[in-house]
Amino acid sequence: MSATQHFKLTIYSFVTWLSFYLIGLPEYYQQWPLWAKLVILPGVTALYFPVTRYTLRRFWDDGEHEKNALWLALYLTLPLFIYDYLLLAVYKGLGIGFVVPYWYLTFFYFSFWIQFPYIARQMRRCSQAA
């Protein structure tokens, strides 16, 4: 990957985190009832199917969807975890234990590593069938 792509993915990850943070204000979704979190979680997961396909096509033109999906998963989990850690563990003083009360954030640190490669595999299968 080029340095430009790394930079763009860094910006993409920050904008993604900032968007989720602003939507979750004032308490980063803690004020939402449990039922709302349980509805939003699969909703966001479903939303990421078309978003991931679009992103894999927009950021890379080499057709190596599975490799690129791993890069995307890295950029949408590690930086977001770091931003959450700085905000919740350091600034709010919750320590690493923030992953328990903010379980809905923790879910995405892992799910993208499954979801993105799956989407990439489906993209490859579709392009091979065509």
C-alpha positions in Angstrom: 0.0 0.0 0.0 1.2 3.5 -0.7 1.8 6.1 1.9 -1.1 8.1 0.4 -3.4 5.1 1.0 -2.2 4.8 4.6 -2.9 8.5 5.1 -6.4 8.3 3.6 -7.3 5.3 5.7 -6.0 7.1 8.8 -8.3 10.0 8.0 -11.1 7.6 7.2 -10.8 5.8 10.5 -10.7 9.1 12.4 -13.8 10.5 10.6 -15.6 7.1 11.3 -14.7 7.3 15.0 -15.7 11.0 15.3 -19.0 10.3 13.6 -19.8 7.5 16.0 -18.7 9.6 18.9 -20.8 12.6 17.9 -23.9 10.5 17.3 -23.4 8.9 20.8 -23.1 12.2 22.7 -23.4 13.1 25.5 -22.2 9.9 27.1 -21.0 7.9 24.1 -24.2 5.8 24.0 -24.2 5.1 27.7 -27.5 7.1 28.0 -29.2 4.9 25.4 -31.4 2.1 26.8 -30.2 -1.5 26.3 -32.9 -2.2 23.7 -31.6 0.6 21.5 -28.1 -0.6 21.6 -29.3 -4.1 20.8 -31.1 -2.8 17.8 -28.3 -0.5 16.6 -25.6 -3.2 16.8 -27.0 -5.4 14.0 -28.1 -2.3 12.1 -24.6 -0.9 12.0 -23.2 -4.3 11.1 -25.7 -4.6 8.2 -24.8 -1.0 7.1 -21.2 -2.0 6.9 -21.8 -4.6 4.2 -22.4 -2.1 1.4 -20.0 0.4 3.0 -17.2 -2.2 3.0 -17.8 -3.2 -0.6 -17.7 0.5 -1.6 -14.6 1.1 0.4 -12.7 -1.9 -1.0 -13.5 -0.7 -4.5 -12.8 3.0 -3.8 -9.5 2.6 -2.0 -7.9 -0.2 -4.0 -8.0 -1.1 -7.7 -5.8 -4.1 -7.6 -8.6 -6.7 -7.1 -6.9 -8.2 -4.0 -10.1 -7.8 -1.9 -9.2 -10.2 0.8 -5.8 -8.7 1.5 -7.3 -5.2 1.4 -10.1 -6.2 3.7 -7.5 -7.0 6.3 -6.0 -3.6 5.9 -9.4 -2.1 6.3 -10.2 -4.1 9.4 -6.9 -3.0 10.9 -7.6 0.7 10.2 -11.2 0.4 11.5 -10.3 -1.4 14.7 -6.9 -0.5 16.0 -7.1 3.3 15.6 -10.7 3.3 16.9 -9.6 1.3 19.9 -6.8 3.8 20.5 -9.2 6.7 20.2 -11.6 5.0 22.6 -8.8 4.1 25.0 -7.5 7.7 25.1 -11.0 9.0 25.6 -12.5 6.5 28.0 -9.5 4.8 29.7 -7.2 7.8 30.0 -9.3 10.9 29.9 -12.4 9.6 31.7 -10.2 7.4 34.0 -11.9 4.1 33.4 -8.8 2.2 32.5 -8.9 -0.8 30.2 -12.1 -1.9 32.0 -14.0 0.5 29.7 -14.4 -2.5 27.3 -17.1 -4.0 29.6 -19.6 -1.1 30.0 -18.9 0.0 26.4 -19.4 -3.6 25.1 -21.1 -2.3 22.0 -17.8 -0.6 21.0 -15.8 -3.7 21.9 -18.0 -5.8 19.6 -16.7 -3.9 16.5 -13.0 -4.3 17.5 -13.6 -8.0 16.7 -16.5 -8.3 14.3 -14.8 -6.3 11.5 -12.0 -8.9 11.4 -14.7 -11.5 10.5 -17.1 -9.4 8.5 -14.6 -7.6 6.1 -12.8 -10.7 4.9 -16.2 -12.4 4.4 -17.3 -9.5 2.2 -14.0 -9.6 0.3 -14.4 -13.3 -0.3 -17.9 -12.8 -1.6 -16.6 -10.0 -3.9 -13.9 -12.4 -5.3 -16.4 -15.1 -5.9 -18.8 -12.7 -7.7 -16.0 -11.4 -9.9 -14.8 -15.0 -10.7 -18.3 -16.0 -11.6 -18.7 -13.1 -14.0 
